[in-house]
Amino acid sequence: MAESKRRKSPLVADKRYPSKGRKPSAKKRVAKPAGKKATARKTITRRSRRKRSTRKRGGGGGFFRRLFRWIWRVIWGLTWRVGAVSALLLALAVGVVYSSLPEVDALMDGRAKGSVTLLDRDGKVFAWRGDQFGGVITADTVSPHLKHAVVATEDKRFYRHFGVSPRGVASAVRINLREGRGPLSGHGGSTISQQTAKLLCLGVVYEPDQWESEAAYEADCRQGSLWRKAKEAIYAIAMEVKYSKDEILTIYLNRAYLGSGARGFEAASQRYFGKSAAEVAPAEAAMLAGLLVAPTRFAPTNNLQRSQDRARLVVGLMEEQGYLSAAQASEARSRPAQLSEAAAARAGGYFADWVMASGPEFFTRNTTEDVVIRTTLDQRLQSSAEDALKYIFEEKVREGSKAQAAIVVMSADGAVRAMVGGRKTRVSGAFNRATQALRQTGSSFKPFVYATALELGYSPLDTVMDEPYCVDIPGSGQWCPKNYTNKFYGRVTLADALMNSLNIPAVKVAEISGLENVRTVASGFGIASDLAQGPALALGASESTLIEMTGAYAGILNGGSAVEPYGLTELKLLGDETPVMVTTTGIGERVINDKAARELTWMMERVVSEGTGGRAKLPGWQVAGKTGTTQAARDAWFIGFTADYVAGVWMGYDDNTPLSGVTGGGLPAEIWRETMLRITDGMTPTPLPMSAPEPPVQTAQPQRQQRRQQGGFAQDINNLLNSIFGN
């Protein structure tokens, strides 16, 4: 007790403070309840100790953490600033493009040239040329199946992206790398918006004077560089801002190229199926959408099976994405789309090319308008000619032969009804042997020699000597023509000479009639090619085209008037009622008199009924014609006519290789017969406009002398021989 009351000596700490205001002792502090301030002080104390402990251990981890934080802050600061600047530049670029975009209606038809639609004589479409635009369709008016097929095939997220699909690009890059190509080669991952930007060529309009050609312009539009892709993306985003999704899709549906000259889905639907794009079924929609990946390769007119196989893949995509039910997809696969009759036939490919080449350039090859041309083509006759040619080459020409043939069928006024320019009939832009091949005419030229003689007043029953005959040609020496049989037949009538295609009488008749007169008559009938100057003219040494020769024979059929072969009857601009031009006939000026034409027709009828053209006979029909075979059989011809149609056939090799065992009276005459059998099927036979010559009248000597003085043909030849040989 006494110990407890003993005064303790002051602590050292207490000495530091005056007694006034001295803080309570430790005991008293402990006795008091702990407050927030005390707790905070303890926490701070512990942290301070940990920091001091860390500093004592060296602090390496803290340094790297601070360095990492600093680097991150630098990168982040740089990134968001660059991003902000890029976004600003992108917005500026999009704004510039946006301000230049026109209204949607101005972007539907982007063709630099117009199209030509060709109708046959009955007004049915059989061919198209140029870039066809079938008219504007919209995402609202087009068939829903077609709309869904395009979206399913080209851009399934079309209605969810902003013009560019990063997922699509990444997927395309992955596929390209997996298939061993560069990241930007092959699949592009372009959205429909980006493809539309490419179709619009980023707003650059074709100006003919600024580009080497339209092809160069389109090649520039289709380039796939990284910079070009970036510009397409900007343009696509600007369109997304300016237009609605359906408006962008509408532009795409009208601008896409779909093969065979079809621009836009309406034109393609009309061309391939003969119906509007608003009416296509799922199978047809799938075929049209399948063309987008490679229009020429998958065009059904080039390979229908390939196009149908592609369409099946599109049907699968439509089913996967819920656009078709399982039943609809199954039906589309089991009943694939088929071409329309006109597209499947592609009738008159050579004929259409000829009409385009011979028509007015401003309205055909270089038209800036959409033109409709009505023609003389008869599709039944066209099929007859094509089938006949195919039959002969399959049945009577050795397999593997490279020989070619051509056929032209026309009316007596020159209206061309059918044309086959080669063995491949369903073509466009191919070499046309009916109109472009200049070939020696051989004996098919002889009717014009005898036409000259008849026009001068000679009779088919006048006679001429078939005997050895030679002519001195200045600069070339002596020329001695021979008959094909290498025989001589003595005195023969002009009719018999033509019937048997004798060469020596033809040369003599040409000499007596005057070579210049023969050239005048042949030119008058439409043979515009250069005609030989020497006596070989009579034997067809000159070159001509099949259409010229057939037109010249049409002049004989129509009574002796010149004929200009024609195929265009009416030309109108699309939508106009008044034609720009009309052609009603190809008959021109008279060349020989009607009597001479009728007698010549009688002579040519005997060529078929009794002479070298026997294989061209038609049961129940009168046929007139003439065979022709050139030197070494490089060309073989048969041209003939009934009262209704003239048909010409040429056969030969493109490289002038001689034909083996073929003459004009052989395979060409058979092709002619097969063609005309099909053409005349169901027709009533009509007699030829011909007249047999009056038989010679036995007269007294003075009268016969008078006949000789007036131009008796045999005496003229005797006089010519006397002048040449002096006997």
Secondary structure, DSSP 4 states (H G I P E B T S, - for coil): -TTTTSPPPPPTGGGGS-STTPPPPHHHHHHSPP-HHHHHHHHHHHHHHHHHHHHHH--HHHHHHHHHHHHHHHHHHHHHHHHHHHHHHHHHHHHHHHHH---GGGGS---SS-EEEEE-TTS-EEEEEE-EE-----TTTS-HHHHHHHHHHH-TTTTTSSS--HHHHHHHHHHHHHTTS-TTSS-----HHHHHHHHTGGGPPP-GGGSS-HHHHHHHHT---HHHHHHHHHHHHHHHHHS-HHHHHHHHHHH-B-STTEESHHHHHHHHHSS-TTS--HHHHHHHHHGGG-HHHH-TTT-HHHHHHHHHHHHHHHHHTTSS-HHHHHHHHHS-----HHHHH-TTHHHHHHHHHHS-GGGTTT-SS-EEEEE---HHHHHHHHHHHHHHHHHTS-TT---EEEEEEE-TTSBEEEEE-SS--S-SS---TTTT--EE-GGGGHHHHHHHHHHTT--TT-EEEES---EEETTTEEE----TTS---EEEEHHHHHHTT-HHHHHHHHHHH-HHHHHHHHHHTT--SPPPSSGGGGGT-SEE-HHHHHHHHHHHHTTSEEE--B-EEEEEETT-SS-SEE----EEEE-S-HHHHHHHHHHHHHHHHTSTTGGG--TT---EEEEEE-GGGSEEEEEEE-SS-EEEEEEE-TT-PPPSS--TTTHHHHHHHHHHHHHSTTPPP---S--PPPPPPP--HHHHHHHHHTT-HHHHHHHHHHHHH--
